[in-house]
Structure formats: C-alpha cells, structure tokens
C-alpha cells in the first residue's frame, strides 16, 4: 500500500504525545498507544509521517 492511499484519513488531524518507550496518538475517532519496539519502519516526508 502506498502512503496517502487511504483518502478517508488524508486530512484528518492527529495529536501526538511522545514518551521514552512509546507514543500516543489521538484523533476524533479514538486513541492509540504504540510502543517503539513494535515499529518496523518510519517514513517521513515534507508533509507527513507514516
């Protein structure tokens, strides 16, 4: 799947909080907690992170 392929979330605002071992994301649809050790790859562009 290409980044930006999900049109439903392209313009959705997210709020992030970063901690030592994990980060949290909050959107109007809910919240998520992601431990850094569970990440496989981070892609950063001029406008987005995936």
Z-matrix of the N, CA and C atoms (Angstrom, degrees):
N
C 1 1.445
C 2 1.531 1 108.72
N 3 1.293 2 116.56 1 134.77
C 4 1.455 3 122.17 2 178.25
C 5 1.517 4 110.63 3 -79.76
N 6 1.340 5 118.66 4 146.43
C 7 1.458 6 119.76 5 169.35
C 8 1.524 7 109.43 6 -56.41
N 9 1.302 8 116.58 7 147.00
C 10 1.475 9 123.61 8 -179.41
C 11 1.521 10 113.24 9 72.35
N 12 1.323 11 119.98 10 11.27
C 13 1.452 12 119.55 11 -177.73
C 14 1.523 13 112.66 12 -81.20
N 15 1.327 14 118.21 13 -14.86
C 16 1.456 15 120.89 14 177.89
C 17 1.529 16 109.05 15 -94.98
N 18 1.314 17 116.73 16 97.12
C 19 1.461 18 122.09 17 -175.40
C 20 1.525 19 112.46 18 -63.69
N 21 1.333 20 118.16 19 -26.11
C 22 1.464 21 121.77 20 -177.16
C 23 1.529 22 112.30 21 -65.69
N 24 1.339 23 117.57 22 -27.77
C 25 1.463 24 119.45 23 -177.17
C 26 1.524 25 113.64 24 -111.94
N 27 1.299 26 118.55 25 4.46
C 28 1.464 27 121.00 26 -176.20
C 29 1.520 28 112.96 27 -56.59
N 30 1.311 29 118.77 28 -44.17
C 31 1.455 30 121.36 29 -174.82
C 32 1.521 31 112.74 30 -106.49
N 33 1.331 32 117.06 31 15.58
C 34 1.451 33 120.85 32 -179.26
C 35 1.531 34 109.83 33 -77.28
N 36 1.331 35 116.62 34 134.54
C 37 1.457 36 121.21 35 177.47
C 38 1.512 37 109.92 36 -81.47
N 39 1.329 38 115.82 37 140.59
C 40 1.459 39 122.73 38 177.64
C 41 1.518 40 108.88 39 -129.18
N 42 1.311 41 115.33 40 147.75
C 43 1.468 42 121.74 41 174.72
C 44 1.521 43 107.12 42 -116.53
N 45 1.338 44 116.28 43 130.58
C 46 1.456 45 121.12 44 -177.68
C 47 1.520 46 110.47 45 -116.58
N 48 1.328 47 115.58 46 145.61
C 49 1.464 48 122.99 47 171.44
C 50 1.525 49 106.40 48 -129.82
N 51 1.334 50 116.71 49 127.28
C 52 1.461 51 121.55 50 -175.42
C 53 1.526 52 110.31 51 -108.68
N 54 1.331 53 115.45 52 134.92
C 55 1.456 54 123.14 53 -179.76
C 56 1.526 55 108.61 54 -128.12
N 57 1.322 56 116.61 55 178.45
C 58 1.470 57 120.84 56 -175.43
C 59 1.527 58 112.78 57 -59.19
N 60 1.334 59 118.25 58 -46.05
C 61 1.467 60 121.81 59 -172.90
C 62 1.523 61 114.87 60 -111.03
N 63 1.320 62 117.89 61 -4.27
C 64 1.464 63 121.00 62 -176.06
C 65 1.525 64 110.45 63 -161.31
N 66 1.333 65 115.78 64 170.08
C 67 1.460 66 120.91 65 169.89
C 68 1.517 67 108.86 66 -131.20
N 69 1.315 68 115.58 67 158.66
C 70 1.458 69 121.99 68 176.94
C 71 1.518 70 108.86 69 -119.31
N 72 1.321 71 115.72 70 143.25
C 73 1.460 72 121.97 71 176.15
C 74 1.519 73 108.16 72 -123.90
N 75 1.336 74 115.46 73 134.22
C 76 1.460 75 120.87 74 176.75
C 77 1.522 76 108.66 75 -122.78
N 78 1.324 77 116.18 76 132.66
C 79 1.459 78 122.81 77 174.50
C 80 1.519 79 108.04 78 -131.50
N 81 1.315 80 116.67 79 178.27
C 82 1.456 81 119.13 80 178.30
C 83 1.531 82 111.70 81 -68.54
N 84 1.326 83 117.15 82 -13.04
C 85 1.466 84 121.59 83 -179.47
C 86 1.526 85 113.80 84 -96.65
N 87 1.340 86 117.72 85 -13.10
C 88 1.451 87 118.79 86 179.95
C 89 1.515 88 112.34 87 154.47
N 90 1.325 89 115.19 88 -165.16
C 91 1.460 90 122.33 89 -176.90
C 92 1.524 91 110.26 90 -129.44
N 93 1.342 92 115.15 91 153.75
C 94 1.464 93 120.35 92 176.99
C 95 1.520 94 108.77 93 -141.41
N 96 1.326 95 115.75 94 145.61
C 97 1.465 96 122.92 95 173.98
C 98 1.524 97 106.73 96 -119.82
N 99 1.328 98 116.60 97 127.33
C 100 1.466 99 121.33 98 -177.47
C 101 1.521 100 109.02 99 -126.68
N 102 1.309 101 115.93 100 121.42
C 103 1.467 102 120.57 101 175.41
C 104 1.526 103 108.91 102 -78.44
N 105 1.320 104 116.67 103 136.04
C 106 1.465 105 120.76 104 -178.37
C 107 1.527 106 112.20 105 -57.10
N 108 1.328 107 117.67 106 -34.97
C 109 1.465 108 120.01 107 -178.24
C 110 1.528 109 112.03 108 -65.96
N 111 1.319 110 118.18 109 -14.37
C 112 1.461 111 121.86 110 179.22
C 113 1.532 112 112.49 111 -89.12
N 114 1.325 113 117.58 112 -9.64
C 115 1.468 114 121.26 113 -179.28
C 116 1.524 115 110.21 114 -79.62
N 117 1.315 116 116.36 115 139.19
C 118 1.459 117 121.97 116 177.79
C 119 1.520 118 111.67 117 -102.88
N 120 1.339 119 115.99 118 -33.72
C 121 1.459 120 120.22 119 -177.41
C 122 1.516 121 108.80 120 -159.27
N 123 1.321 122 116.47 121 143.87
C 124 1.462 123 122.32 122 173.94
C 125 1.516 124 106.73 123 -122.93
N 126 1.326 125 115.70 124 128.18
C 127 1.467 126 121.31 125 178.00
C 128 1.521 127 107.06 126 -114.65
N 129 1.330 128 116.10 127 122.77
C 130 1.454 129 121.43 128 -179.79
C 131 1.521 130 108.97 129 -115.87
N 132 1.325 131 116.30 130 127.50
C 133 1.460 132 121.97 131 175.11
C 134 1.524 133 108.27 132 -113.88
N 135 1.298 134 117.08 133 -179.13
C 136 1.459 135 120.95 134 177.77
C 137 1.532 136 112.03 135 -58.00
N 138 1.330 137 116.53 136 -34.44
C 139 1.459 138 120.94 137 -173.45
C 140 1.517 139 115.45 138 -112.66
N 141 1.328 140 118.71 139 -15.78
C 142 1.472 141 120.70 140 -171.24
C 143 1.522 142 112.55 141 -145.37
N 144 1.340 143 113.79 142 165.01
C 145 1.461 144 121.73 143 169.91
C 146 1.526 145 106.99 144 -128.31
N 147 1.328 146 116.30 145 141.53
C 148 1.460 147 121.74 146 -179.02
C 149 1.505 148 109.04 147 -127.13
